[in-house]
Amino acid sequence: MTPSWRKPAGMFLILLLITVWAVLIASLSPWIGALPRLVQALIYLVAGVIWIVPLKPLLLWMETGKWRV
């Protein structure tokens, strides 16, 4: 049984996703910083969770080679 190339590629894509998302959110920080603290907390809470959404299809692809079941 030969190892699949999808797992290393998927790990690279996950790291790329996290990096791009962090840079995007950090680049918005001057505008977010001007908002009230409660709104800032809500934005950073949502931004800290929403990057997880694309992981389900990516992890499924890494395991099965299909984007959908």
PyMOL Python script that loads the backbone (N, CA, C, O; Angstrom):
from pymol import cmd

cmd.read_pdbstr("""\
ATOM      1  N   MET A   1       0.842  -1.173   0.000  1.00  0.00           N
ATOM      2  CA  MET A   1       0.000   0.000   0.000  1.00  0.00           C
ATOM      3  C   MET A   1       0.894   1.244   0.000  1.00  0.00           C
ATOM      4  O   MET A   1       1.736   1.408   0.883  1.00  0.00           O
ATOM      5  N   THR A   2       0.710   2.107  -0.982  1.00  0.00           N
ATOM      6  CA  THR A   2       1.534   3.304  -1.074  1.00  0.00           C
ATOM      7  C   THR A   2       0.882   4.464  -0.322  1.00  0.00           C
ATOM      8  O   THR A   2      -0.341   4.603  -0.335  1.00  0.00           O
ATOM      9  N   PRO A   3       1.680   5.279   0.320  1.00  0.00           N
ATOM     10  CA  PRO A   3       1.126   6.428   1.044  1.00  0.00           C
ATOM     11  C   PRO A   3       0.468   7.419   0.085  1.00  0.00           C
ATOM     12  O   PRO A   3       0.894   7.570  -1.060  1.00  0.00           O
ATOM     13  N   SER A   4      -0.560   8.080   0.565  1.00  0.00           N
ATOM     14  CA  SER A   4      -1.277   9.047  -0.247  1.00  0.00           C
ATOM     15  C   SER A   4      -0.584  10.409  -0.177  1.00  0.00           C
ATOM     16  O   SER A   4      -0.085  10.805   0.876  1.00  0.00           O
ATOM     17  N   TRP A   5      -0.558  11.107  -1.287  1.00  0.00           N
ATOM     18  CA  TRP A   5       0.010  12.450  -1.340  1.00  0.00           C
ATOM     19  C   TRP A   5      -0.973  13.476  -0.797  1.00  0.00           C
ATOM     20  O   TRP A   5      -0.600  14.622  -0.546  1.00  0.00           O
ATOM     21  N   ARG A   6      -2.246  13.066  -0.612  1.00  0.00           N
ATOM     22  CA  ARG A   6      -3.271  14.011  -0.180  1.00  0.00           C
ATOM     23  C   ARG A   6      -3.047  14.513   1.242  1.00  0.00           C
ATOM     24  O   ARG A   6      -3.372  15.662   1.541  1.00  0.00           O
ATOM     25  N   LYS A   7      -2.504  13.685   2.119  1.00  0.00           N
ATOM     26  CA  LYS A   7      -2.317  14.118   3.512  1.00  0.00           C
ATOM     27  C   LYS A   7      -1.265  15.226   3.624  1.00  0.00           C
ATOM     28  O   LYS A   7      -1.545  16.243   4.258  1.00  0.00           O
ATOM     29  N   PRO A   8      -0.081  15.081   3.045  1.00  0.00           N
ATOM     30  CA  PRO A   8       0.872  16.207   3.109  1.00  0.00           C
ATOM     31  C   PRO A   8       0.343  17.448   2.390  1.00  0.00           C
ATOM     32  O   PRO A   8       0.544  18.567   2.861  1.00  0.00           O
ATOM     33  N   ALA A   9      -0.332  17.260   1.253  1.00  0.00           N
ATOM     34  CA  ALA A   9      -0.899  18.402   0.535  1.00  0.00           C
ATOM     35  C   ALA A   9      -1.987  19.061   1.374  1.00  0.00           C
ATOM     36  O   ALA A   9      -2.077  20.288   1.423  1.00  0.00           O
ATOM     37  N   GLY A  10      -2.810  18.254   2.032  1.00  0.00           N
ATOM     38  CA  GLY A  10      -3.862  18.793   2.888  1.00  0.00           C
ATOM     39  C   GLY A  10      -3.307  19.549   4.078  1.00  0.00           C
ATOM     40  O   GLY A  10      -3.835  20.595   4.455  1.00  0.00           O
ATOM     41  N   MET A  11      -2.240  19.022   4.675  1.00  0.00           N
ATOM     42  CA  MET A  11      -1.617  19.732   5.796  1.00  0.00           C
ATOM     43  C   MET A  11      -1.064  21.079   5.340  1.00  0.00           C
ATOM     44  O   MET A  11      -1.184  22.079   6.048  1.00  0.00           O
ATOM     45  N   PHE A  12      -0.463  21.100   4.162  1.00  0.00           N
ATOM     46  CA  PHE A  12       0.039  22.358   3.609  1.00  0.00           C
ATOM     47  C   PHE A  12      -1.107  23.339   3.379  1.00  0.00           C
ATOM     48  O   PHE A  12      -0.985  24.524   3.688  1.00  0.00           O
ATOM     49  N   LEU A  13      -2.224  22.844   2.835  1.00  0.00           N
ATOM     50  CA  LEU A  13      -3.377  23.713   2.594  1.00  0.00           C
ATOM     51  C   LEU A  13      -3.972  24.247   3.893  1.00  0.00           C
ATOM     52  O   LEU A  13      -4.403  25.399   3.947  1.00  0.00           O
ATOM     53  N   ILE A  14      -4.000  23.422   4.939  1.00  0.00           N
ATOM     54  CA  ILE A  14      -4.504  23.874   6.237  1.00  0.00           C
ATOM     55  C   ILE A  14      -3.609  24.990   6.782  1.00  0.00           C
ATOM     56  O   ILE A  14      -4.111  26.009   7.257  1.00  0.00           O
ATOM     57  N   LEU A  15      -2.300  24.806   6.717  1.00  0.00           N
ATOM     58  CA  LEU A  15      -1.375  25.846   7.180  1.00  0.00           C
ATOM     59  C   LEU A  15      -1.505  27.122   6.353  1.00  0.00           C
ATOM     60  O   LEU A  15      -1.432  28.228   6.887  1.00  0.00           O
ATOM     61  N   LEU A  16      -1.699  26.958   5.047  1.00  0.00           N
ATOM     62  CA  LEU A  16      -1.890  28.110   4.172  1.00  0.00           C
ATOM     63  C   LEU A  16      -3.185  28.834   4.523  1.00  0.00           C
ATOM     64  O   LEU A  16      -3.211  30.064   4.572  1.00  0.00           O
ATOM     65  N   LEU A  17      -4.245  28.096   4.764  1.00  0.00           N
ATOM     66  CA  LEU A  17      -5.532  28.682   5.148  1.00  0.00           C
ATOM     67  C   LEU A  17      -5.405  29.487   6.436  1.00  0.00           C
ATOM     68  O   LEU A  17      -5.891  30.615   6.519  1.00  0.00           O
ATOM     69  N   ILE A  18      -4.759  28.910   7.430  1.00  0.00           N
ATOM     70  CA  ILE A  18      -4.582  29.601   8.715  1.00  0.00           C
ATOM     71  C   ILE A  18      -3.746  30.860   8.534  1.00  0.00           C
ATOM     72  O   ILE A  18      -4.070  31.902   9.104  1.00  0.00           O
ATOM     73  N   THR A  19      -2.680  30.780   7.753  1.00  0.00           N
ATOM     74  CA  THR A  19      -1.808  31.935   7.532  1.00  0.00           C
ATOM     75  C   THR A  19      -2.541  33.057   6.810  1.00  0.00           C
ATOM     76  O   THR A  19      -2.476  34.216   7.221  1.00  0.00           O
ATOM     77  N   VAL A  20      -3.236  32.711   5.739  1.00  0.00           N
ATOM     78  CA  VAL A  20      -3.968  33.729   4.970  1.00  0.00           C
ATOM     79  C   VAL A  20      -5.050  34.368   5.835  1.00  0.00           C
ATOM     80  O   VAL A  20      -5.228  35.586   5.807  1.00  0.00           O
ATOM     81  N   TRP A  21      -5.770  33.557   6.597  1.00  0.00           N
ATOM     82  CA  TRP A  21      -6.835  34.079   7.450  1.00  0.00           C
ATOM     83  C   TRP A  21      -6.254  35.007   8.525  1.00  0.00           C
ATOM     84  O   TRP A  21      -6.810  36.075   8.781  1.00  0.00           O
ATOM     85  N   ALA A  22      -5.155  34.615   9.148  1.00  0.00           N
ATOM     86  CA  ALA A  22      -4.539  35.443  10.190  1.00  0.00           C
ATOM     87  C   ALA A  22      -4.036  36.763   9.616  1.00  0.00           C
ATOM     88  O   ALA A  22      -4.195  37.807  10.249  1.00  0.00           O
ATOM     89  N   VAL A  23      -3.438  36.736   8.441  1.00  0.00           N
ATOM     90  CA  VAL A  23      -2.957  37.968   7.807  1.00  0.00           C
ATOM     91  C   VAL A  23      -4.140  38.866   7.448  1.00  0.00           C
ATOM     92  O   VAL A  23      -4.070  40.082   7.624  1.00  0.00           O
ATOM     93  N   LEU A  24      -5.213  38.281   6.950  1.00  0.00           N
ATOM     94  CA  LEU A  24      -6.404  39.053   6.606  1.00  0.00           C
ATOM     95  C   LEU A  24      -6.987  39.746   7.839  1.00  0.00           C
ATOM     96  O   LEU A  24      -7.266  40.945   7.804  1.00  0.00           O
ATOM     97  N   ILE A  25      -7.168  39.006   8.908  1.00  0.00           N
ATOM     98  CA  ILE A  25      -7.730  39.578  10.125  1.00  0.00           C
ATOM     99  C   ILE A  25      -6.778  40.617  10.725  1.00  0.00           C
ATOM    100  O   ILE A  25      -7.222  41.665  11.193  1.00  0.00           O
ATOM    101  N   ALA A  26      -5.485  40.333  10.713  1.00  0.00           N
ATOM    102  CA  ALA A  26      -4.515  41.303  11.239  1.00  0.00           C
ATOM    103  C   ALA A  26      -4.496  42.582  10.402  1.00  0.00           C
ATOM    104  O   ALA A  26      -4.294  43.669  10.943  1.00  0.00           O
ATOM    105  N   SER A  27      -4.703  42.465   9.101  1.00  0.00           N
ATOM    106  CA  SER A  27      -4.715  43.661   8.258  1.00  0.00           C
ATOM    107  C   SER A  27      -5.968  44.505   8.505  1.00  0.00           C
ATOM    108  O   SER A  27      -5.975  45.703   8.222  1.00  0.00           O
ATOM    109  N   LEU A  28      -7.005  43.894   9.021  1.00  0.00           N
ATOM    110  CA  LEU A  28      -8.231  44.635   9.348  1.00  0.00           C
ATOM    111  C   LEU A  28      -8.195  45.231  10.752  1.00  0.00           C
ATOM    112  O   LEU A  28      -9.118  45.949  11.140  1.00  0.00           O
ATOM    113  N   SER A  29      -7.157  44.947  11.509  1.00  0.00           N
ATOM    114  CA  SER A  29      -7.106  45.370  12.909  1.00  0.00           C
ATOM    115  C   SER A  29      -7.170  46.892  13.126  1.00  0.00           C
ATOM    116  O   SER A  29      -7.721  47.313  14.143  1.00  0.00           O
ATOM    117  N   PRO A  30      -6.639  47.737  12.230  1.00  0.00           N
ATOM    118  CA  PRO A  30      -6.808  49.181  12.469  1.00  0.00           C
ATOM    119  C   PRO A  30      -8.282  49.605  12.483  1.00  0.00           C
ATOM    120  O   PRO A  30      -8.688  50.442  13.288  1.00  0.00           O
ATOM    121  N   TRP A  31      -9.068  49.022  11.591  1.00  0.00           N
ATOM    122  CA  TRP A  31     -10.490  49.360  11.541  1.00  0.00           C
ATOM    123  C   TRP A  31     -11.258  48.709  12.691  1.00  0.00           C
ATOM    124  O   TRP A  31     -12.149  49.317  13.284  1.00  0.00           O
ATOM    125  N   ILE A  32     -10.901  47.479  12.989  1.00  0.00           N
ATOM    126  CA  ILE A  32     -11.569  46.793  14.098  1.00  0.00           C
ATOM    127  C   ILE A  32     -11.211  47.479  15.417  1.00  0.00           C
ATOM    128  O   ILE A  32     -12.054  47.586  16.308  1.00  0.00           O
ATOM    129  N   GLY A  33      -9.983  47.937  15.543  1.00  0.00           N
ATOM    130  CA  GLY A  33      -9.530  48.608  16.763  1.00  0.00           C
ATOM    131  C   GLY A  33     -10.250  49.910  17.047  1.00  0.00           C
ATOM    132  O   GLY A  33     -10.262  50.371  18.189  1.00  0.00           O
ATOM    133  N   ALA A  34     -10.849  50.510  16.038  1.00  0.00           N
ATOM    134  CA  ALA A  34     -11.576  51.767  16.221  1.00  0.00           C
ATOM    135  C   ALA A  34     -12.993  51.525  16.745  1.00  0.00           C
ATOM    136  O   ALA A  34     -13.675  52.469  17.144  1.00  0.00           O
ATOM    137  N   LEU A  35     -13.430  50.293  16.746  1.00  0.00           N
ATOM    138  CA  LEU A  35     -14.782  49.966  17.200  1.00  0.00           C
ATOM    139  C   LEU A  35     -14.811  49.810  18.717  1.00  0.00           C
ATOM    140  O   LEU A  35     -13.764  49.647  19.344  1.00  0.00           O
ATOM    141  N   PRO A  36     -16.007  49.857  19.310  1.00  0.00           N
ATOM    142  CA  PRO A  36     -16.112  49.604  20.754  1.00  0.00           C
ATOM    143  C   PRO A  36     -15.591  48.214  21.120  1.00  0.00           C
ATOM    144  O   PRO A  36     -15.644  47.290  20.308  1.00  0.00           O
ATOM    145  N   ARG A  37     -15.094  48.077  22.331  1.00  0.00           N
ATOM    146  CA  ARG A  37     -14.445  46.826  22.762  1.00  0.00           C
ATOM    147  C   ARG A  37     -15.367  45.607  22.669  1.00  0.00           C
ATOM    148  O   ARG A  37     -14.913  44.518  22.318  1.00  0.00           O
ATOM    149  N   LEU A  38     -16.622  45.775  22.972  1.00  0.00           N
ATOM    150  CA  LEU A  38     -17.546  44.645  22.900  1.00  0.00           C
ATOM    151  C   LEU A  38     -17.712  44.165  21.452  1.00  0.00           C
ATOM    152  O   LEU A  38     -17.783  42.964  21.190  1.00  0.00           O
ATOM    153  N   VAL A  39     -17.773  45.109  20.531  1.00  0.00           N
ATOM    154  CA  VAL A  39     -17.874  44.760  19.108  1.00  0.00           C
ATOM    155  C   VAL A  39     -16.571  44.105  18.644  1.00  0.00           C
ATOM    156  O   VAL A  39     -16.597  43.139  17.883  1.00  0.00           O
ATOM    157  N   GLN A  40     -15.444  44.627  19.100  1.00  0.00           N
ATOM    158  CA  GLN A  40     -14.152  44.013  18.762  1.00  0.00           C
ATOM    159  C   GLN A  40     -14.106  42.565  19.225  1.00  0.00           C
ATOM    160  O   GLN A  40     -13.692  41.675  18.482  1.00  0.00           O
ATOM    161  N   ALA A  41     -14.537  42.342  20.464  1.00  0.00           N
ATOM    162  CA  ALA A  41     -14.519  40.985  21.012  1.00  0.00           C
ATOM    163  C   ALA A  41     -15.402  40.061  20.185  1.00  0.00           C
ATOM    164  O   ALA A  41     -15.023  38.921  19.916  1.00  0.00           O
ATOM    165  N   LEU A  42     -16.569  40.536  19.781  1.00  0.00           N
ATOM    166  CA  LEU A  42     -17.473  39.726  18.975  1.00  0.00           C
ATOM    167  C   LEU A  42     -16.861  39.409  17.606  1.00  0.00           C
ATOM    168  O   LEU A  42     -16.937  38.275  17.132  1.00  0.00           O
ATOM    169  N   ILE A  43     -16.254  40.419  16.978  1.00  0.00           N
ATOM    170  CA  ILE A  43     -15.632  40.210  15.664  1.00  0.00           C
ATOM    171  C   ILE A  43     -14.491  39.200  15.766  1.00  0.00           C
ATOM    172  O   ILE A  43     -14.391  38.290  14.944  1.00  0.00           O
ATOM    173  N   TYR A  44     -13.628  39.359  16.775  1.00  0.00           N
ATOM    174  CA  TYR A  44     -12.499  38.436  16.912  1.00  0.00           C
ATOM    175  C   TYR A  44     -12.966  37.037  17.313  1.00  0.00           C
ATOM    176  O   TYR A  44     -12.333  36.050  16.936  1.00  0.00           O
ATOM    177  N   LEU A  45     -14.051  36.934  18.061  1.00  0.00           N
ATOM    178  CA  LEU A  45     -14.600  35.623  18.405  1.00  0.00           C
ATOM    179  C   LEU A  45     -15.117  34.917  17.159  1.00  0.00           C
ATOM    180  O   LEU A  45     -14.828  33.741  16.940  1.00  0.00           O
ATOM    181  N   VAL A  46     -15.876  35.633  16.350  1.00  0.00           N
ATOM    182  CA  VAL A  46     -16.403  35.042  15.112  1.00  0.00           C
ATOM    183  C   VAL A  46     -15.260  34.712  14.159  1.00  0.00           C
ATOM    184  O   VAL A  46     -15.242  33.632  13.568  1.00  0.00           O
ATOM    185  N   ALA A  47     -14.312  35.621  14.005  1.00  0.00           N
ATOM    186  CA  ALA A  47     -13.169  35.383  13.105  1.00  0.00           C
ATOM    187  C   ALA A  47     -12.309  34.216  13.579  1.00  0.00           C
ATOM    188  O   ALA A  47     -11.705  33.511  12.771  1.00  0.00           O
ATOM    189  N   GLY A  48     -12.258  34.019  14.889  1.00  0.00           N
ATOM    190  CA  GLY A  48     -11.464  32.922  15.430  1.00  0.00           C
ATOM    191  C   GLY A  48     -12.108  31.563  15.264  1.00  0.00           C
ATOM    192  O   GLY A  48     -11.441  30.537  15.396  1.00  0.00           O
ATOM    193  N   VAL A  49     -13.404  31.546  14.975  1.00  0.00           N
ATOM    194  CA  VAL A  49     -14.121  30.275  14.822  1.00  0.00           C
ATOM    195  C   VAL A  49     -14.435  29.973  13.358  1.00  0.00           C
ATOM    196  O   VAL A  49     -14.442  28.810  12.952  1.00  0.00           O
ATOM    197  N   ILE A  50     -14.695  31.015  12.561  1.00  0.00           N
ATOM    198  CA  ILE A  50     -15.197  30.808  11.200  1.00  0.00           C
ATOM    199  C   ILE A  50     -14.176  30.154  10.260  1.00  0.00           C
ATOM    200  O   ILE A  50     -14.567  29.554   9.258  1.00  0.00           O
ATOM    201  N   TRP A  51     -12.893  30.257  10.560  1.00  0.00           N
ATOM    202  CA  TRP A  51     -11.891  29.644   9.680  1.00  0.00           C
ATOM    203  C   TRP A  51     -11.978  28.119   9.707  1.00  0.00           C
ATOM    204  O   TRP A  51     -11.407  27.445   8.850  1.00  0.00           O
ATOM    205  N   ILE A  52     -12.693  27.580  10.694  1.00  0.00           N
ATOM    206  CA  ILE A  52     -12.826  26.130  10.823  1.00  0.00           C
ATOM    207  C   ILE A  52     -13.776  25.558   9.774  1.00  0.00           C
ATOM    208  O   ILE A  52     -13.679  24.379   9.434  1.00  0.00           O
ATOM    209  N   VAL A  53     -14.705  26.387   9.253  1.00  0.00           N
ATOM    210  CA  VAL A  53     -15.727  25.915   8.311  1.00  0.00           C
ATOM    211  C   VAL A  53     -15.141  25.195   7.094  1.00  0.00           C
ATOM    212  O   VAL A  53     -15.633  24.120   6.751  1.00  0.00           O
ATOM    213  N   PRO A  54     -14.114  25.731   6.424  1.00  0.00           N
ATOM    214  CA  PRO A  54     -13.598  25.023   5.249  1.00  0.00           C
ATOM    215  C   PRO A  54     -12.790  23.763   5.583  1.00  0.00           C
ATOM    216  O   PRO A  54     -12.403  23.024   4.677  1.00  0.00           O
ATOM    217  N   LEU A  55     -12.537  23.515   6.848  1.00  0.00           N
ATOM    218  CA  LEU A  55     -11.729  22.342   7.198  1.00  0.00           C
ATOM    219  C   LEU A  55     -12.461  21.023   6.981  1.00  0.00           C
ATOM    220  O   LEU A  55     -11.826  20.030   6.625  1.00  0.00           O
ATOM    221  N   LYS A  56     -13.778  20.981   7.184  1.00  0.00           N
ATOM    222  CA  LYS A  56     -14.506  19.716   7.047  1.00  0.00           C
ATOM    223  C   LYS A  56     -14.342  19.118   5.644  1.00  0.00           C
ATOM    224  O   LYS A  56     -13.959  17.953   5.530  1.00  0.00           O
ATOM    225  N   PRO A  57     -14.620  19.880   4.566  1.00  0.00           N
ATOM    226  CA  PRO A  57     -14.407  19.283   3.240  1.00  0.00           C
ATOM    227  C   PRO A  57     -12.934  18.967   2.957  1.00  0.00           C
ATOM    228  O   PRO A  57     -12.625  17.986   2.281  1.00  0.00           O
ATOM    229  N   LEU A  58     -12.042  19.793   3.470  1.00  0.00           N
ATOM    230  CA  LEU A  58     -10.616  19.544   3.244  1.00  0.00           C
ATOM    231  C   LEU A  58     -10.173  18.255   3.938  1.00  0.00           C
ATOM    232  O   LEU A  58      -9.452  17.449   3.349  1.00  0.00           O
ATOM    233  N   LEU A  59     -10.596  18.062   5.173  1.00  0.00           N
ATOM    234  CA  LEU A  59     -10.246  16.833   5.887  1.00  0.00           C
ATOM    235  C   LEU A  59     -10.889  15.613   5.247  1.00  0.00           C
ATOM    236  O   LEU A  59     -10.279  14.544   5.196  1.00  0.00           O
ATOM    237  N   LEU A  60     -12.117  15.763   4.757  1.00  0.00           N
ATOM    238  CA  LEU A  60     -12.780  14.663   4.048  1.00  0.00           C
ATOM    239  C   LEU A  60     -12.000  14.305   2.785  1.00  0.00           C
ATOM    240  O   LEU A  60     -11.811  13.127   2.480  1.00  0.00           O
ATOM    241  N   TRP A  61     -11.548  15.321   2.052  1.00  0.00           N
ATOM    242  CA  TRP A  61     -10.757  15.067   0.855  1.00  0.00           C
ATOM    243  C   TRP A  61      -9.444  14.367   1.200  1.00  0.00           C
ATOM    244  O   TRP A  61      -9.004  13.471   0.480  1.00  0.00           O
ATOM    245  N   MET A  62      -8.822  14.781   2.305  1.00  0.00           N
ATOM    246  CA  MET A  62      -7.561  14.161   2.692  1.00  0.00           C
ATOM    247  C   MET A  62      -7.745  12.682   2.986  1.00  0.00           C
ATOM    248  O   MET A  62      -6.865  11.877   2.679  1.00  0.00           O
ATOM    249  N   GLU A  63      -8.871  12.314   3.573  1.00  0.00           N
ATOM    250  CA  GLU A  63      -9.109  10.918   3.945  1.00  0.00           C
ATOM    251  C   GLU A  63      -9.620  10.073   2.779  1.00  0.00           C
ATOM    252  O   GLU A  63      -9.182   8.936   2.604  1.00  0.00           O
ATOM    253  N   THR A  64     -10.547  10.620   1.976  1.00  0.00           N
ATOM    254  CA  THR A  64     -11.226   9.793   0.979  1.00  0.00           C
ATOM    255  C   THR A  64     -10.881  10.128  -0.463  1.00  0.00           C
ATOM    256  O   THR A  64     -11.048   9.293  -1.352  1.00  0.00           O
ATOM    257  N   GLY A  65     -10.398  11.349  -0.703  1.00  0.00           N
ATOM    258  CA  GLY A  65     -10.137  11.763  -2.070  1.00  0.00           C
ATOM    259  C   GLY A  65     -11.361  12.392  -2.715  1.00  0.00           C
ATOM    260  O   GLY A  65     -11.313  12.764  -3.887  1.00  0.00           O
ATOM    261  N   LYS A  66     -12.461  12.518  -1.972  1.00  0.00           N
ATOM    262  CA  LYS A  66     -13.686  13.135  -2.478  1.00  0.00           C
ATOM    263  C   LYS A  66     -13.989  14.359  -1.651  1.00  0.00           C
ATOM    264  O   LYS A  66     -13.696  14.402  -0.456  1.00  0.00           O
ATOM    265  N   TRP A  67     -14.585  15.368  -2.295  1.00  0.00           N
ATOM    266  CA  TRP A  67     -14.941  16.590  -1.573  1.00  0.00           C
ATOM    267  C   TRP A  67     -16.283  16.443  -0.872  1.00  0.00           C
ATOM    268  O   TRP A  67     -16.553  17.143   0.104  1.00  0.00           O
ATOM    269  N   ARG A  68     -17.126  15.541  -1.358  1.00  0.00           N
ATOM    270  CA  ARG A  68     -18.435  15.295  -0.747  1.00  0.00           C
ATOM    271  C   ARG A  68     -18.629  13.800  -0.576  1.00  0.00           C
ATOM    272  O   ARG A  68     -18.050  12.994  -1.304  1.00  0.00           O
ATOM    273  N   VAL A  69     -19.447  13.448   0.389  1.00  0.00           N
ATOM    274  CA  VAL A  69     -19.702  12.031   0.653  1.00  0.00           C
ATOM    275  C   VAL A  69     -20.639  11.463  -0.369  1.00  0.00           C
ATOM    276  O   VAL A  69     -20.973  10.280  -0.311  1.00  0.00           O
TER     277      VAL A  69
END
""", "prot")
cmd.dss("prot")
cmd.show_as("cartoon", "prot")
cmd.util.cbc("prot")
cmd.orient("prot")
